[in-house]
């Protein structure tokens, strides 16, 4: 199977999952398939979906960003505070500036200070959530600006603005990842850092840029969340980093780096959104909702990891003979001469 | 212990590495094992140590045929190997005593709780028996020097009932004094009746230590004779053998203009004082044993390792070489010897791999990749280099080793280099692909590219080079061309210096 087919198949798994959940819910609840409810799903998904864009870049680079939720929270309160005193445009600039700065610091910590991204962004998450609480004394910052609220509450052609923002985000960053030189460098760097470096790619710069993009999108997600609630909650971003990672993984992106598509992430985010929505419709206790989501994530990753084994177990297709010369995939990557590597 | 291998064969897929080797080592005998890269030395030791099982033939110990299912089974019979990368077998954060007794198969130090005192005591006596009582057994192994670490590894081997010790290039990381200490230990073990198989490319060591020398070539024993009645020339001839002449389709394309000029290049202790002139269309071979500095030299010329002294010019313009991009901008290309680790992106398509170093040529407005241009350029170079693939969209891993290597070449051919640095360009590829790679080198030299070729495959080095230099311990020690360029002369300069 060619690599494109494989990657399409990977994302198809997420699509199948989305369809499966959708079919079950449309049977279980008459409300599910109404356009109002579907737009609600889109609205509710938009924030996580935006965070998951950046997270996809980061995970393709074989890194992780645990600070996106905290970045969202911190940039939200900064935006709200600036909005109160200085108006809309400075507020937007401040929010995006905070997001970009956090991403820059994360990127430099990972590339220049050579810290594992898991640790660097974990620490950043702690720092930012603390700073958010310090800045607000733990109180929400309310928003009175109608224009700003519009980002979260207005409709355009019958569709909520956040859904438009989400769609635009996926279009722009989808093209950036799939069609541009920068996108190619992201894949190459995540796939084999040394090979990318030896091809003249400035791998550190690529990583820093990806972290900056992630920070910017976290700030954008913050705008939407704050505008929808008309309040900047200091704890607004808590847990969103894990949701965004889950969306990326359900969407078929490999944690090992080098593989994944942005469209898969969107489907992954929608799967999570639909499950949330469905459980609300079915009046599942909020405590249990988290259990169900965890199970779904496990199931999605389990299927992803074991699909080949499962397939041959249920004998959908007979497994190819090991010495079948007609399957080029069976050719080993390295020729089997471990014999004489270090002898003259 | 008398160990005998009788007509042992071993293949990996299509590749037969041992083709009927009969090899014997008696009690208290030191047998040196020599041979070129790929001759089968490592496979042979792996068969002895139980890491590989022979396809056919027998392993006989003291007249009793044995089958080792795994290295543990061989160790139980007292067979131990000290690999060249022995440090991979040590636990740097554990103490010397813990490392020496790490296996403790007999649970001598307690089943549940381990007696550290007894462990330390026994480790001390094991080291004392080697005359190494100055090593503190409570220090973490990682804090010791290389030679002392090696002694720990030997003490580990001798802490059991050692009958046969295999040493693979044991002096590669040691200085002269440390080597002499090691030889002392080897002689001591021999006197105790331990059999020794000593793998080395250093002829002086072989003559100093070995009772008998065995040379492998292409999976067969090419020479088996007592050291006393063998001369260096005989060994070298046995290693080199006779080669098929027309296997190398060498074309002579050397022009007049000097393309690559290196003056006084040095990098720490890796190499010093290197002067090179490589002309347009010329292939300059660099000979020398592993670790002589030639690979570091190529990496430094590509900006991968710092060049601490000296200057590099391409076509008369100085090259700064602060980073890789400087080298690429000066049209220097480098084909890495390790294409898995640093050559290719396995999950990217063949096409994306090939265009990776030149992608900026195919990007238009908004950094968008112009796929049509990219496809055209890649398609052209792929057919020129005969990279065979099911589809250009196919992932790199779906290609055979030879085609992967050609794809790696294609990446750099596409860049249009003036200087091409090749380190082991045919490692791990089959014979057919080798010939095609030689043709690619011919094509490039015909276009006036200056090529620097590092290869451990001596026949290849000699046949494909117009001129060759030999490096030893980081310095150029010889230069030869024409009739004086032969496998013997390269090997002699690489191994012993004065020929």
Interface residues (C-beta under 8 A of the other chain):
Chain A: X2 X3 X4 X6 X175 X176 X179 X180 X181 X182 X184 X185 X187 X188 X191 X192 X194 X195 X196 X197 X198 X199 X200 X201 X202 X258 X259 X328 X329 X331 X332 X333 X334 X335 X336 X337 X338 X339 X340 X341 X342 X343 X344
Chain B: X12 X13 X15 X17 X35 X36 X37 X38 X39 X40 X41 X42 X43 X46 X84 X85 X168 X169 X199 X201 X289 X290 X302 X304 X324 X325 X328 X334 X336 X340 X341 X342 X343 X344 X345 X346 X347 X348 X349 X352 X356 X357 X359 X360 X363 X366 X367 X368 X369 X390 X391 X393 X394 X395 X397 X398 X399 X400 X401 X402 X404 X411 X428 X429 X430 X456
